[in-house]
């Protein structure tokens, strides 16, 4: 098929080819050298708008109006999206071969559009390797069904676009979205891949990037209600009527709220490392309040930097028992999965979570697990979560990691409890 190339500014051709890249506006896909590239929806929209107006100066105000629909966008957020767009098409801020910055005015798409036959898409055998900041990625686990992953998009009732996928086969198991995920990179990550490999052995595992994370829309206001809306949109888009629901960390409160709202759809409820009350709802000392405030400031000023000094603080809380490779992956995952502004919004929204009044209304069979020495969410929060849900089974895991790692004995216990609970 011959490529359709814009004839001039404002063209709406379905495919735009330039250099080694092809933008497929109908399939909502970017390809480089025939290989599909992971790209956040908002970055794709930005890149598509620039490419549809080649050679013309596009002001910041025009981009905000056309891509963000007039919402308030900081200069830092815009710069971050431009940086991501450049990275996706093999450009950078130093050379600016394809996207040029006109200082104080805007941007210009400088690539020469091609009218040649587009390169065929090559199916991914595995997610793309992690960014170079992580070093050499670990080899792909041959047992992980990553090649079968098909990422799709759906919209919530408030218009937010979410990325979701499914892998494996068997009864449906939905993992509720939580902070710091990326559908593409997580299948390659030593932080998440072992969990998804095992869960997808016996189930059709459905997972998604919640708003403000991964491949889903960024620069979005978040709240507990919005997170529940995300979950509702994904399960409806996936065509699921009944399923088991699995929440981690903040995803536990979201799972509880959904299970109470839709008791007829949740067969089993699994909660790990969660809480009913966010940090802002718990009783705390003045010193603890100062620490939380300081942490938000660190996120604002240090999250998006290339070096991982600030992000290492969070890594030390989430996986204090991790290896250097695992820590490097998690440091980089923080940067690529969410922006500084979205990270602050998420922290504030999670701090305001309070589902204590819903716990007694949960009717689904429930399994609650929590690491004894969790450095991120206190063990007592997990115990209270289980105590409030009628008939819930509570399991203590001997670990200090908020995210259970494959190498620790607690992971075997974790899997055994889930499989026993789900009847696998």
Secondary structure, DSSP 8 states (H G I E B T S, - for coil): -------STT---SEEEETTEEEETTTTEEEETTEEE---HHHHHHHHHHHTTTTSEEEHHHHHHHHSTT----HHHHHHHHHHHHHHTT--TTT-SSEEEETTTEEEE---EE-S-----B--SS-----GGG-S-----TTS-GGG---EEEE-TTS-EEEEEEES-SEEEEE---SS--HHHHTT-TTTHHHHHHHHHHEEEEEEE-TTSTTS--S----HHHHHHHHHHHHHHTT-SSEEEEEETHHHHHHHHHHHHTTTTEEEEEEES--SB-TTTS---HHHHHHHHHHHHHHHHHTTSSS-TTHHHHHHHH-TT--HHHHHHHHHHHHHH--HHHHHHHHHHHHT-B-TTTGGG--SEEEEEEETT-SSS-HHHHHHHHHHSTT-EEEEE--S-SS--TTSHHHHHHHHHHHHHHT-
